[in-house]
Amino acid sequence: MGDKPQTYERRLQLKHFFEDRESKETRRTWLEVQLSMPEQSSEGWVNDGKIRLSIGEDRNIKGSFLLSIDEATRLLKAFELAVTDHEVKKASLWRS
């Protein structure tokens, strides 16, 4: 087809450092969010962009998810609801 591959830009990288129980060394896990913007094809169609979630340890990628914008929206809503439920429960515990 001759279309160029999608390019992704980093939007967020979360890093978590922890001590490995076996080796006692400091290790790192990370989550990275990358975005590929929508583009117009040579035929004039507008193709949706994608969001890529990558999960890794130290410098190695352990897994990657390529999400449509619809899937990313549903994931965002699930996070929003989880945080809201957490905060409601936390406030309830503080009041008791």
Summary of the structure (lengths in Angstrom):
residues: 96
radius of gyration: 18.9
end to end distance: 63.4
largest distance: 63.5
contacts: 190
relative contact order: 0.13
helix: 28%
strand: 44%
